[in-house]
Amino acid sequence: MEDTYMNSRADALRNVESTIVELGGIFEQLAHMVQEQGEMAVRIDENVDETVQNVEGAQAQLMRYYKTISSNRWLAMKVFSVLLLFAVLFIVFVA
């Protein structure tokens, strides 16, 4: 009777030991996954920072381009005005 009790207790202890070993393995895998996720989060953060810098640079380039286009429009309007003035003067004085 006591032998069966001792055997069942020994089996229960082996079962608990194997469960603890399995849990240890699971926690090791979890720690590894958390470390990988941390590295990935750092890379994502670096990529976001780089993207923000690229967007700000692109916005600055677009603003420079817009200013160039705006100044060219003003120049085109001046040229058109001078041509229109010459056309009016030509019509008034020659015709």
C-alpha positions in Angstrom: 0.0 0.0 0.0 2.7 2.4 0.9 4.7 1.4 -2.2 1.8 2.3 -4.4 1.4 5.6 -2.6 5.2 6.3 -3.0 5.1 5.3 -6.6 2.1 7.6 -7.3 3.8 10.5 -5.5 7.0 9.8 -7.5 5.0 9.8 -10.7 3.3 13.0 -9.7 6.7 14.6 -9.0 8.1 13.5 -12.3 5.0 14.9 -14.0 5.4 18.2 -12.2 9.1 18.3 -13.1 8.4 17.7 -16.8 5.7 20.4 -16.7 8.2 22.8 -15.1 10.8 21.9 -17.8 8.3 22.5 -20.5 7.3 25.9 -19.0 11.0 26.8 -18.8 11.3 26.0 -22.6 8.2 28.1 -23.3 9.5 31.0 -21.3 12.9 30.8 -23.2 11.0 30.9 -26.5 8.9 33.8 -25.2 12.1 35.7 -24.2 13.6 35.1 -27.6 10.4 36.3 -29.3 10.3 39.4 -27.1 13.9 40.2 -28.0 13.2 39.8 -31.7 10.1 42.1 -31.4 12.2 44.7 -29.6 14.8 44.7 -32.4 12.0 45.0 -34.9 10.4 47.9 -33.0 13.7 49.7 -33.1 14.1 49.2 -36.8 10.5 50.4 -37.4 11.2 53.5 -35.3 14.4 54.2 -37.3 12.5 53.7 -40.5 9.7 56.1 -39.4 12.4 58.7 -38.5 14.0 58.3 -41.9 10.6 58.6 -43.6 9.8 61.8 -41.7 13.1 63.3 -42.8 12.5 62.2 -46.4 9.0 63.7 -46.3 10.3 67.0 -44.9 13.0 67.1 -47.6 10.5 66.4 -50.3 8.2 69.2 -49.0 11.1 71.6 -49.0 11.9 70.6 -52.6 8.3 71.0 -53.6 8.1 74.5 -52.1 11.3 75.5 -54.0 9.8 74.2 -57.2 6.5 76.0 -56.5 8.4 79.3 -55.9 10.3 78.7 -59.2 7.0 78.1 -61.1 5.4 81.1 -59.4 8.2 83.4 -60.4 8.1 82.0 -64.0 4.4 82.7 -64.2 5.0 86.3 -63.1 7.7 86.6 -65.8 5.3 85.1 -68.4 2.6 87.6 -67.4 5.1 90.5 -67.8 6.1 89.3 -71.3 2.5 88.8 -72.3 1.7 92.3 -71.0 4.6 93.9 -73.0 3.5 92.0 -76.1 -0.1 93.2 -75.6 1.1 96.7 -75.1 3.1 96.6 -78.4 0.1 95.1 -80.2 -2.2 97.9 -78.9 0.4 100.5 -79.8 0.9 99.0 -83.3 -2.9 98.9 -83.9 -3.4 102.5 -82.6 -0.5 104.1 -84.4 -0.1 102.0 -87.6 -3.7 101.3 -88.4 
